[in-house]
Amino acid sequence: MPLHDWRDDRGWESVHLPWLAQLLDWIQPRLPAGYRAYLGSVPALTIDTPNGRPDVSVRQWTPPAEPIPSASPSPENEPDMEAVATFTLDAQHAVHIDLHGQLIAAIEVVSPRNKDRPAARERYLGRYAGYLRQGIHLLLVDVLPRPAGFSFADALATSLGFEQAPCPTPCAVSYRVGGTVPEGTILALWHRAFQVGQPLSTIPLALDTQQIIVVDLEHTYREASRRAYLE
């Protein structure tokens, strides 16, 4: 399936979620024992609780004999004010892979809203860098050429303080987080450049410093496009 020209991003949402689902289906049967992949919502502020579980213990308890009545509406229980804030709820999804409940790798497919404004670019750059700073391997896929001249791969290199050749979009970059050295943390990268009208490629996703899964972006994109009737 040749890569579509996503300068016109109408129809992207019909591809985005099916592509993530296809990536999940590709990865799940290829995981070693003990690993688990899942698709979920990942608001930026939940990066510190990556496995989607509450950071509390949940135990069985005996309910009271009589139900506790809920508070009835009254003037003193009304909000002091209501306002319209200038943010929208983030329903962004990603593929997460964990091992015994600990997030170890993630796949993020960039959407237009991730980088359509400077504030959005800063927010999502912080999230992608947050994975790596916590030792989580990351596969970042961006087939959207707008805004011209901006690349999360380049911004990540600047943010994390390492040099690399320019990685313009459309592209995919996979990061393996290794051990620490006196100068910082060792990162290994796989970079794949794409061209409109040409098939995508495969790219490794690290599970640790020794194990990888080879992700077939072409197969998963083709299946997602077929389901979105973009063939």
C-alpha positions in Angstrom: 0.0 0.0 0.0 1.7 3.2 -1.1 1.8 5.9 1.6 -1.0 8.4 1.1 -0.3 12.1 0.8 -1.4 13.3 4.3 -0.9 17.0 3.6 -4.7 16.7 3.3 -5.4 15.0 6.6 -9.1 14.6 6.1 -9.9 10.9 6.7 -6.9 10.5 9.0 -9.0 9.5 12.0 -10.5 6.7 10.0 -7.0 5.3 9.6 -5.4 6.2 13.0 -7.3 3.8 15.3 -7.4 0.9 12.9 -3.7 1.3 12.4 -3.1 1.1 16.1 -5.3 -1.9 16.3 -3.4 -3.6 13.5 -0.1 -2.8 15.2 -1.5 -4.4 18.4 -2.6 -7.5 16.4 0.9 -7.7 14.8 2.8 -7.4 18.1 0.7 -9.5 20.5 1.4 -13.0 19.1 5.1 -12.2 18.7 5.7 -11.2 22.4 7.8 -13.5 24.6 6.2 -15.1 27.6 5.3 -12.6 30.3 4.8 -9.7 28.0 1.4 -8.1 27.4 0.3 -5.6 24.8 -2.8 -3.4 25.0 -4.4 -0.4 23.4 -5.5 2.4 25.7 -5.9 6.1 26.3 -2.8 7.7 27.5 -3.3 11.3 28.6 0.0 13.1 29.1 -0.4 13.3 32.8 -0.7 9.5 33.2 2.8 8.8 32.0 3.9 8.1 35.6 1.3 5.3 36.0 1.8 3.7 32.6 0.2 0.3 33.2 -3.2 1.8 33.6 -3.7 0.5 37.1 -4.3 2.6 40.2 -1.3 3.1 42.5 -3.2 1.6 45.5 -4.1 -1.8 46.8 -7.6 -3.0 46.2 -9.0 -5.4 48.8 -12.3 -7.0 49.3 -14.5 -5.4 51.9 -17.8 -6.1 53.5 -20.5 -3.5 52.6 -22.4 -1.9 55.4 -25.8 -3.3 56.3 -27.5 -0.1 55.3 -26.6 1.8 52.2 -24.9 5.2 52.8 -27.2 7.9 51.4 -25.8 10.1 48.8 -25.7 13.9 49.3 -28.8 15.5 48.0 -28.5 18.5 45.8 -28.5 21.8 47.7 -27.3 25.3 47.2 -24.2 24.8 49.3 -23.2 21.7 47.2 -23.3 23.6 43.9 -20.0 24.6 42.3 -18.7 28.1 43.1 -18.3 28.7 39.4 -18.2 27.1 35.9 -15.9 28.2 33.2 -14.8 27.0 29.7 -11.0 26.3 29.8 -8.9 26.5 26.7 -7.8 22.9 26.7 -9.6 19.8 25.3 -9.7 16.3 26.8 -6.9 14.2 25.4 -8.3 10.9 24.0 -5.0 10.0 22.3 -4.4 6.3 22.1 -1.2 4.3 21.9 0.0 0.7 22.0 1.7 -0.2 25.3 3.7 -3.3 26.1 4.3 -4.3 29.7 6.1 -7.0 31.5 4.6 -8.1 34.8 2.7 -4.9 35.1 5.6 -2.5 34.3 5.5 -0.5 31.0 8.6 -1.3 29.0 7.7 -0.1 25.4 5.2 2.0 23.5 4.1 2.7 20.0 2.8 6.2 19.3 1.3 7.2 15.9 1.3 11.0 15.6 -2.0 12.7 14.8 -2.5 16.2 13.4 -3.6 17.6 16.8 -0.3 16.5 18.3 1.6 19.2 16.4 -0.9 21.7 14.9 0.0 24.4 17.4 3.2 25.3 19.3 1.6 24.4 22.6 0.5 21.0 21.3 4.0 20.3 19.9 5.6 21.2 23.3 3.0 19.0 25.2 3.5 15.9 23.1 7.3 16.4 22.8 7.2 16.2 26.6 5.2 13.0 26.6 7.5 11.3 24.0 10.6 12.4 25.9 9.0 11.2 29.1 8.9 7.6 27.9 12.6 7.7 27.2 13.5 9.5 30.4 11.8 6.7 32.3 13.6 3.9 30.4 10.7 3.0 28.2 11.5 2.0 24.6 9.5 4.0 22.0 8.5 3.6 18.4 7.2 6.9 17.1 5.5 6.9 13.7 4.7 10.2 11.9 3.5 10.1 8.3 2.0 13.6 8.5 4.2 16.2 6.7 2.6 19.3 8.3 3.7 21.6 9.7 6.5 21.9 7.2 9.9 21.9 8.8 8.9 20.3 12.1 9.9 16.8 13.1 9.3 15.2 16.6 12.4 13.1 15.9 14.5 16.2 15.5 12.9 17.9 18.5 13.5 14.8 20.6 17.2 14.9 19.7 17.4 18.5 20.7 15.4 18.0 23.9 17.5 15.0 25.0 20.8 16.5 24.1 22.2 14.2 21.3 23.2 14.8 17.7 21.6 13.1 14.7 21.1 13.6 11.0 17.9 15.5 10.2 14.8 13.2 10.3 12.0 15.0 8.3 8.5 13.6 8.2 7.1 11.3 7.0 9.3 8.9 9.0 9.4 6.4 11.9 12.0 6.4 14.6 12.4 3.6 17.1 14.4 4.3 20.4 16.0 1.6 22.6 17.0 2.9 26.0 20.1 1.3 27.3 22.2 1.6 30.4 23.7 4.8 31.9 27.2 6.1 31.5 28.9 9.0 33.1 27.8 11.3 30.2 24.1 10.2 30.4 22.0 7.4 29.0 22.7 5.2 26.0 20.1 5.4 23.2 20.0 3.2 20.1 17.9 4.4 17.2 16.4 3.0 14.1 15.3 5.5 11.5 13.1 4.9 8.5 12.3 7.6 6.0 9.1 7.3 3.9 8.0 8.8 0.6 4.4 9.5 -0.5 3.4 6.9 -3.1 5.9 4.3 -1.9 5.4 1.4 0.5 6.4 1.7 4.1 9.0 -0.6 5.7 9.7 -2.7 8.7 11.3 -1.3 11.9 12.5 -2.9 15.1 10.8 -2.2 18.5 13.0 -3.0 21.5 11.7 -4.9 24.4 15.1 -4.7 26.3 18.7 -4.3 25.3 18.7 -7.8 23.7 15.2 -8.5 22.4 13.4 -6.8 19.6 10.2 -7.3 17.6 10.3 -6.4 13.9 7.2 -4.3 13.2 5.8 -4.5 9.7 4.5 -0.9 9.1 3.6 -1.7 5.5 1.3 -4.6 6.4 -0.4 -2.9 9.3 -0.9 0.4 7.3 -2.3 -1.5 4.4 -4.8 -3.4 6.5 -5.8 -0.1 8.3 -6.3 1.6 5.0 -8.3 -1.2 3.7 -10.6 -1.1 6.7 -10.9 2.7 6.2 -11.8 2.1 2.5 -8.8 4.2 1.4 -7.4 1.5 -1.0 
